[in-house]
Amino acid sequence: MTSDTEYVPPKVWTWDKESGGRFASINRPIAGPTHEKELPVGRHPLQLYSLGTPNGVKVTIMLEELLARGHEGAEYDAWLIRIGDGDQFGSGFVAANPNSKIPALVDHSAPKPRRVFESGSILLYLAEKFGEFLPKDPDARTECLSWLFWQMGSAPYLGGGFGHFYAYAPVKIEYAINRFAMEAKRQLDVLDRRLAETEYLAGDEYTIADIAVFPWYGGLAKGWLYDAAEFLQVQEYRNVQRWADAVFSRTPVQRGRMVNRVFGDPALQLHERHDESDFDTETQDKIAADTNA
């Protein structure tokens, strides 16, 4: 027996209406561009096309960390991709990332411009290119990459699972929220147990594993994601809290969180980044003040 409200899947699914929820207008079951639009190219070797979501923030943190270590070749232009407006479906962006997801990086220092997509791939590419934040010791390197790919495999359950059903879905579904809340807490416990043993995820050294995990799970622990800190009782994960505070204390991390950010405090929003001085002159509070002067 089924209730009047229970959904019975058809034998063949068809796309005949929006699914509802915050991102319904941009979700579709096909790939490829919807319109012609070339990507802008600035003056630096590295061109980033992104948005200040956790996946985008991974890359801007990495680039700011590299610059802080003196790597002039890591200078970059960060262009804003407004996914709510469908910028990721422009022909130029699809050429940079056929999956139409931010972030996408194009490296113009190569003989031919080289595209790099998927945030974990970009972190690994930059770590190998500049020889930073990836341990050279085989055991430590393996541990680092294991945690990097743990994040890539786990975060969809946090974002697309818990975050979607808790914060964005058009209706609250108890089963779905319970299912993914359980998984989110399990993942936090995985991290908490690891961080009881070591200062950072790969050991004593800060690496791309921490850079990848922090925007998602550090953000969750600090109450920045989904307004879910109380619901998930994130304060209970004391080792995650200690680690998140240590990572967030780094100036490049704070800068990286500002780039391509379009929400929150205007003083922390740097929609596009083309020069280090932009942090002082081009945040949204400064632009608004200049406009109103």
C-alpha positions as a Markdown table, in Angstrom:
| # | Residue | x | y | z |
|---|---|---|---|---|
| 1 | Met | 0.0 | 0.0 | 0.0 |
| 2 | Thr | 1.1 | 3.5 | -0.7 |
| 3 | Ser | -0.1 | 6.8 | 0.7 |
| 4 | Asp | -1.6 | 9.5 | -1.5 |
| 5 | Thr | 1.6 | 11.6 | -1.0 |
| 6 | Glu | 4.2 | 8.9 | -1.6 |
| 7 | Tyr | 6.2 | 9.3 | -4.8 |
| 8 | Val | 6.2 | 6.3 | -7.1 |
| 9 | Pro | 9.0 | 6.6 | -9.7 |
| 10 | Pro | 8.0 | 6.0 | -13.3 |
| 11 | Lys | 9.8 | 3.3 | -15.3 |
| 12 | Val | 11.6 | 6.0 | -17.3 |
| 13 | Trp | 12.5 | 9.3 | -15.8 |
| 14 | Thr | 11.9 | 12.4 | -17.9 |
| 15 | Trp | 12.9 | 16.0 | -17.4 |
| 16 | Asp | 9.5 | 17.8 | -17.6 |
| 17 | Lys | 9.7 | 20.3 | -14.7 |
| 18 | Glu | 12.1 | 22.0 | -12.3 |
| 19 | Ser | 13.0 | 20.0 | -9.3 |
| 20 | Gly | 12.5 | 22.9 | -6.9 |
| 21 | Gly | 14.9 | 24.3 | -4.3 |
| 22 | Arg | 17.5 | 27.0 | -4.4 |
| 23 | Phe | 19.3 | 25.8 | -7.5 |
| 24 | Ala | 16.4 | 24.5 | -9.5 |
| 25 | Ser | 16.9 | 27.1 | -12.3 |
| 26 | Ile | 20.4 | 25.9 | -13.2 |
| 27 | Asn | 20.0 | 22.2 | -12.7 |
| 28 | Arg | 19.6 | 20.2 | -15.9 |
| 29 | Pro | 20.3 | 16.6 | -17.1 |
| 30 | Ile | 22.6 | 17.6 | -20.0 |
| 31 | Ala | 26.1 | 19.0 | -20.4 |
| 32 | Gly | 27.5 | 21.5 | -22.8 |
| 33 | Pro | 27.1 | 25.3 | -23.3 |
| 34 | Thr | 23.9 | 27.2 | -23.3 |
| 35 | His | 25.3 | 30.4 | -24.8 |
| 36 | Glu | 28.4 | 31.9 | -26.4 |
| 37 | Lys | 30.6 | 33.8 | -24.0 |
| 38 | Glu | 34.4 | 33.9 | -24.0 |
| 39 | Leu | 36.3 | 34.0 | -20.8 |
| 40 | Pro | 38.3 | 37.1 | -19.9 |
| 41 | Val | 42.0 | 36.8 | -19.7 |
| 42 | Gly | 44.1 | 39.1 | -17.4 |
| 43 | Arg | 47.8 | 39.8 | -17.3 |
| 44 | His | 49.0 | 37.0 | -14.9 |
| 45 | Pro | 50.1 | 33.5 | -15.9 |
| 46 | Leu | 47.3 | 31.8 | -13.9 |
| 47 | Gln | 43.7 | 32.6 | -14.7 |
| 48 | Leu | 41.1 | 31.4 | -12.2 |
| 49 | Tyr | 37.3 | 31.3 | -12.9 |
| 50 | Ser | 35.5 | 30.7 | -9.7 |
| 51 | Leu | 33.1 | 31.7 | -6.9 |
| 52 | Gly | 33.7 | 31.9 | -3.2 |
| 53 | Thr | 32.1 | 28.5 | -2.3 |
| 54 | Pro | 34.1 | 25.9 | -0.4 |
| 55 | Asn | 35.4 | 24.4 | -3.6 |
| 56 | Gly | 36.4 | 27.7 | -5.0 |
| 57 | Val | 38.0 | 28.8 | -1.7 |
| 58 | Lys | 40.3 | 25.8 | -1.8 |
| 59 | Val | 42.1 | 27.2 | -4.8 |
| 60 | Thr | 42.3 | 30.8 | -3.7 |
| 61 | Ile | 43.7 | 29.8 | -0.4 |
| 62 | Met | 46.3 | 27.7 | -2.2 |
| 63 | Leu | 47.3 | 30.6 | -4.5 |
| 64 | Glu | 47.5 | 33.0 | -1.6 |
| 65 | Glu | 49.7 | 30.5 | 0.3 |
| 66 | Leu | 52.0 | 30.2 | -2.6 |
| 67 | Leu | 52.3 | 33.9 | -3.0 |
| 68 | Ala | 53.0 | 34.2 | 0.7 |
| 69 | Arg | 56.0 | 31.9 | 0.2 |
| 70 | Gly | 57.4 | 34.1 | -2.5 |
| 71 | His | 56.3 | 32.3 | -5.7 |
| 72 | Glu | 55.8 | 35.2 | -8.1 |
| 73 | Gly | 54.7 | 32.7 | -10.8 |
| 74 | Ala | 51.6 | 32.0 | -8.7 |
| 75 | Glu | 50.2 | 35.5 | -9.3 |
| 76 | Tyr | 46.7 | 35.2 | -10.6 |
| 77 | Asp | 43.6 | 36.9 | -11.9 |
| 78 | Ala | 40.4 | 35.6 | -10.3 |
| 79 | Trp | 37.3 | 36.2 | -12.3 |
| 80 | Leu | 33.9 | 35.9 | -10.8 |
| 81 | Ile | 31.6 | 33.1 | -12.1 |
| 82 | Arg | 28.1 | 33.7 | -10.9 |
| 83 | Ile | 26.6 | 30.2 | -11.0 |
| 84 | Gly | 23.1 | 31.4 | -10.1 |
| 85 | Asp | 23.2 | 33.4 | -13.4 |
| 86 | Gly | 24.4 | 30.4 | -15.4 |
| 87 | Asp | 27.9 | 31.8 | -16.2 |
| 88 | Gln | 29.3 | 28.2 | -15.9 |
| 89 | Phe | 27.3 | 27.3 | -19.1 |
| 90 | Gly | 29.0 | 29.9 | -21.3 |
| 91 | Ser | 31.1 | 28.4 | -24.1 |
| 92 | Gly | 34.4 | 29.7 | -22.8 |
| 93 | Phe | 33.8 | 28.2 | -19.3 |
| 94 | Val | 32.7 | 24.9 | -20.7 |
| 95 | Ala | 35.9 | 24.8 | -22.8 |
| 96 | Ala | 37.8 | 25.2 | -19.5 |
| 97 | Asn | 35.7 | 22.7 | -17.6 |
| 98 | Pro | 33.4 | 20.5 | -19.6 |
| 99 | Asn | 31.7 | 19.6 | -16.3 |
| 100 | Ser | 30.5 | 23.3 | -15.9 |
| 101 | Lys | 31.5 | 23.4 | -12.2 |
| 102 | Ile | 33.7 | 26.0 | -10.5 |
| 103 | Pro | 36.6 | 26.3 | -10.1 |
| 104 | Ala | 38.4 | 26.2 | -13.4 |
| 105 | Leu | 42.1 | 27.2 | -13.9 |
| 106 | Val | 43.9 | 28.0 | -17.1 |
| 107 | Asp | 47.7 | 28.1 | -16.9 |
| 108 | His | 49.1 | 30.5 | -19.6 |
| 109 | Ser | 52.7 | 29.9 | -18.5 |
| 110 | Ala | 52.7 | 26.6 | -20.5 |
| 111 | Pro | 53.6 | 26.7 | -24.2 |
| 112 | Lys | 49.9 | 26.2 | -24.9 |
| 113 | Pro | 47.3 | 27.3 | -22.3 |
| 114 | Arg | 46.6 | 24.4 | -20.1 |
| 115 | Arg | 43.2 | 23.9 | -18.5 |
| 116 | Val | 42.9 | 22.3 | -15.0 |
| 117 | Phe | 39.5 | 21.5 | -13.5 |
| 118 | Glu | 38.2 | 19.9 | -10.4 |
| 119 | Ser | 39.4 | 21.5 | -7.2 |
| 120 | Gly | 41.5 | 18.6 | -6.0 |
| 121 | Ser | 43.2 | 18.3 | -9.3 |
| 122 | Ile | 44.0 | 22.0 | -9.2 |
| 123 | Leu | 45.5 | 21.8 | -5.7 |
| 124 | Leu | 47.7 | 18.8 | -6.8 |
| 125 | Tyr | 48.7 | 20.6 | -10.0 |
| 126 | Leu | 49.8 | 23.7 | -8.2 |
| 127 | Ala | 51.5 | 21.8 | -5.4 |
| 128 | Glu | 53.6 | 19.9 | -8.0 |
| 129 | Lys | 54.2 | 23.0 | -10.2 |
| 130 | Phe | 55.6 | 25.0 | -7.3 |
| 131 | Gly | 56.9 | 22.2 | -5.1 |
| 132 | Glu | 54.9 | 23.3 | -2.0 |
| 133 | Phe | 52.4 | 21.9 | 0.4 |
| 134 | Leu | 52.9 | 18.3 | -0.8 |
| 135 | Pro | 55.4 | 16.3 | 1.3 |
| 136 | Lys | 58.3 | 14.7 | -0.5 |
| 137 | Asp | 58.6 | 11.8 | 1.9 |
| 138 | Pro | 56.7 | 8.9 | 0.3 |
| 139 | Asp | 54.8 | 8.0 | 3.5 |
| 140 | Ala | 53.8 | 11.6 | 4.2 |
| 141 | Arg | 52.9 | 12.2 | 0.6 |
| 142 | Thr | 50.7 | 9.1 | 0.5 |
| 143 | Glu | 49.0 | 10.2 | 3.7 |
| 144 | Cys | 48.4 | 13.7 | 2.3 |
| 145 | Leu | 46.9 | 12.4 | -0.9 |
| 146 | Ser | 44.7 | 10.0 | 0.9 |
| 147 | Trp | 43.1 | 12.8 | 2.9 |
| 148 | Leu | 42.9 | 15.0 | -0.2 |
| 149 | Phe | 40.9 | 12.3 | -2.0 |
| 150 | Trp | 38.9 | 11.6 | 1.2 |
| 151 | Gln | 37.7 | 15.1 | 1.0 |
| 152 | Met | 36.8 | 14.9 | -2.7 |
| 153 | Gly | 34.8 | 11.7 | -2.0 |
| 154 | Ser | 33.2 | 12.8 | 1.2 |
| 155 | Ala | 32.1 | 16.4 | 0.7 |
| 156 | Pro | 29.3 | 15.6 | -1.8 |
| 157 | Tyr | 27.5 | 13.8 | 1.1 |
| 158 | Leu | 28.0 | 17.0 | 3.2 |
| 159 | Gly | 27.0 | 19.5 | 0.5 |
| 160 | Gly | 24.8 | 17.7 | -2.0 |
| 161 | Gly | 23.4 | 15.5 | 0.7 |
| 162 | Phe | 23.1 | 17.2 | 4.1 |
| 163 | Gly | 23.4 | 20.8 | 2.9 |
| 164 | His | 20.8 | 20.3 | 0.2 |
| 165 | Phe | 18.1 | 18.6 | 2.2 |
| 166 | Tyr | 18.7 | 20.6 | 5.4 |
| 167 | Ala | 19.0 | 24.1 | 3.9 |
| 168 | Tyr | 18.0 | 24.2 | 0.2 |
| 169 | Ala | 15.4 | 21.6 | -0.6 |
| 170 | Pro | 11.8 | 23.0 | -1.2 |
| 171 | Val | 10.4 | 20.6 | 1.5 |
| 172 | Lys | 11.9 | 19.2 | 4.7 |
| 173 | Ile | 12.2 | 15.4 | 4.3 |
| 174 | Glu | 12.9 | 13.8 | 7.7 |
| 175 | Tyr | 14.4 | 10.6 | 6.3 |
| 176 | Ala | 16.8 | 12.5 | 4.0 |
| 177 | Ile | 17.9 | 15.0 | 6.7 |
| 178 | Asn | 18.5 | 12.2 | 9.2 |
| 179 | Arg | 20.4 | 10.1 | 6.7 |
| 180 | Phe | 22.8 | 12.9 | 5.8 |
| 181 | Ala | 23.1 | 14.4 | 9.2 |
| 182 | Met | 24.3 | 11.0 | 10.4 |
| 183 | Glu | 26.9 | 10.9 | 7.7 |
| 184 | Ala | 28.0 | 14.5 | 8.3 |
| 185 | Lys | 28.6 | 13.7 | 11.9 |
| 186 | Arg | 30.4 | 10.5 | 11.1 |
| 187 | Gln | 32.7 | 12.4 | 8.8 |
| 188 | Leu | 33.4 | 15.0 | 11.5 |
| 189 | Asp | 34.2 | 12.1 | 13.9 |
| 190 | Val | 36.6 | 10.7 | 11.3 |
| 191 | Leu | 38.4 | 14.0 | 11.2 |
| 192 | Asp | 38.3 | 14.4 | 15.0 |
| 193 | Arg | 39.9 | 11.1 | 15.6 |
| 194 | Arg | 42.7 | 11.8 | 13.1 |
| 195 | Leu | 43.3 | 15.2 | 14.5 |
| 196 | Ala | 43.6 | 13.8 | 18.0 |
| 197 | Glu | 46.8 | 12.0 | 16.7 |
| 198 | Thr | 48.4 | 14.8 | 14.5 |
| 199 | Glu | 48.6 | 18.5 | 14.3 |
| 200 | Tyr | 47.5 | 18.5 | 10.6 |
| 201 | Leu | 45.8 | 15.9 | 8.5 |
| 202 | Ala | 48.9 | 14.5 | 6.9 |
| 203 | Gly | 51.0 | 14.8 | 10.1 |
| 204 | Asp | 53.0 | 17.7 | 11.5 |
| 205 | Glu | 53.1 | 19.6 | 8.1 |
| 206 | Tyr | 50.4 | 21.8 | 6.7 |
| 207 | Thr | 49.5 | 20.5 | 3.3 |
| 208 | Ile | 47.0 | 20.6 | 0.4 |
| 209 | Ala | 45.0 | 18.1 | 2.4 |
| 210 | Asp | 44.3 | 20.8 | 5.0 |
| 211 | Ile | 43.7 | 23.3 | 2.3 |
| 212 | Ala | 41.1 | 21.0 | 0.7 |
| 213 | Val | 39.3 | 20.0 | 3.9 |
| 214 | Phe | 39.2 | 23.3 | 5.7 |
| 215 | Pro | 36.6 | 25.2 | 3.6 |
| 216 | Trp | 34.1 | 22.4 | 4.0 |
| 217 | Tyr | 34.7 | 20.9 | 7.4 |
| 218 | Gly | 36.5 | 23.8 | 9.0 |
| 219 | Gly | 33.6 | 25.9 | 7.7 |
| 220 | Leu | 31.1 | 23.5 | 9.1 |
| 221 | Ala | 32.9 | 23.4 | 12.5 |
| 222 | Lys | 33.0 | 27.3 | 12.7 |
| 223 | Gly | 29.3 | 27.6 | 11.9 |
| 224 | Trp | 29.7 | 29.1 | 8.4 |
| 225 | Leu | 27.8 | 26.4 | 6.5 |
| 226 | Tyr | 24.0 | 25.8 | 6.3 |
| 227 | Asp | 23.3 | 27.5 | 9.7 |
| 228 | Ala | 23.7 | 24.0 | 11.1 |
| 229 | Ala | 26.3 | 24.3 | 13.9 |
| 230 | Glu | 23.7 | 23.8 | 16.7 |
| 231 | Phe | 21.9 | 21.1 | 14.8 |
| 232 | Leu | 25.1 | 19.0 | 14.3 |
| 233 | Gln | 26.6 | 20.0 | 17.7 |
| 234 | Val | 29.9 | 20.8 | 16.0 |
| 235 | Gln | 31.4 | 22.1 | 19.2 |
| 236 | Glu | 31.8 | 18.5 | 20.4 |
| 237 | Tyr | 34.5 | 17.9 | 17.8 |
| 238 | Arg | 37.3 | 19.5 | 19.8 |
| 239 | Asn | 40.2 | 18.4 | 17.7 |
| 240 | Val | 38.5 | 19.6 | 14.6 |
| 241 | Gln | 37.9 | 23.0 | 16.3 |
| 242 | Arg | 41.5 | 23.3 | 17.3 |
| 243 | Trp | 42.7 | 22.5 | 13.8 |
| 244 | Ala | 40.1 | 24.8 | 12.2 |
| 245 | Asp | 41.2 | 27.7 | 14.4 |
| 246 | Ala | 44.9 | 27.1 | 13.5 |
| 247 | Val | 44.2 | 27.0 | 9.8 |
| 248 | Phe | 42.0 | 30.1 | 9.9 |
| 249 | Ser | 44.7 | 32.0 | 11.8 |
| 250 | Arg | 46.8 | 32.0 | 8.6 |
| 251 | Thr | 46.7 | 35.3 | 6.7 |
| 252 | Pro | 46.6 | 33.5 | 3.2 |
| 253 | Val | 43.6 | 31.6 | 4.4 |
| 254 | Gln | 41.8 | 34.7 | 5.4 |
| 255 | Arg | 42.6 | 36.3 | 2.1 |
| 256 | Gly | 41.6 | 33.3 | 0.1 |
| 257 | Arg | 38.2 | 33.3 | 1.7 |
| 258 | Met | 37.6 | 36.8 | 0.5 |
| 259 | Val | 38.3 | 36.2 | -3.2 |
| 260 | Asn | 35.2 | 35.8 | -5.4 |
| 261 | Arg | 33.0 | 36.0 | -2.3 |
| 262 | Val | 29.6 | 37.6 | -3.0 |
| 263 | Phe | 27.9 | 37.2 | 0.4 |
| 264 | Gly | 28.3 | 38.3 | 3.9 |
| 265 | Asp | 30.3 | 41.4 | 5.2 |
| 266 | Pro | 31.0 | 43.7 | 2.2 |
| 267 | Ala | 34.5 | 44.3 | 3.7 |
| 268 | Leu | 35.3 | 40.6 | 3.2 |
| 269 | Gln | 34.0 | 40.5 | -0.4 |
| 270 | Leu | 36.6 | 40.8 | -3.1 |
| 271 | His | 34.6 | 39.9 | -6.2 |
| 272 | Glu | 37.6 | 39.8 | -8.5 |
| 273 | Arg | 41.3 | 39.7 | -7.6 |
| 274 | His | 43.9 | 41.0 | -10.1 |
| 275 | Asp | 46.6 | 42.4 | -7.8 |
| 276 | Glu | 47.6 | 42.1 | -4.1 |
| 277 | Ser | 46.5 | 45.7 | -3.6 |
| 278 | Asp | 42.9 | 44.8 | -4.4 |
| 279 | Phe | 42.5 | 43.5 | -0.9 |
| 280 | Asp | 43.0 | 47.1 | 0.3 |
| 281 | Thr | 41.1 | 49.0 | -2.4 |
| 282 | Glu | 38.6 | 46.8 | -4.2 |
| 283 | Thr | 36.5 | 45.1 | -1.5 |
| 284 | Gln | 32.8 | 45.8 | -1.8 |
| 285 | Asp | 32.7 | 48.2 | 1.1 |
| 286 | Lys | 35.4 | 50.4 | -0.5 |
| 287 | Ile | 33.6 | 50.3 | -3.9 |
| 288 | Ala | 30.3 | 51.2 | -2.3 |
| 289 | Ala | 32.0 | 54.1 | -0.5 |
| 290 | Asp | 33.5 | 55.4 | -3.7 |
| 291 | Thr | 30.2 | 55.1 | -5.5 |
| 292 | Asn | 28.4 | 57.1 | -2.8 |
| 293 | Ala | 31.1 | 59.7 | -2.4 |
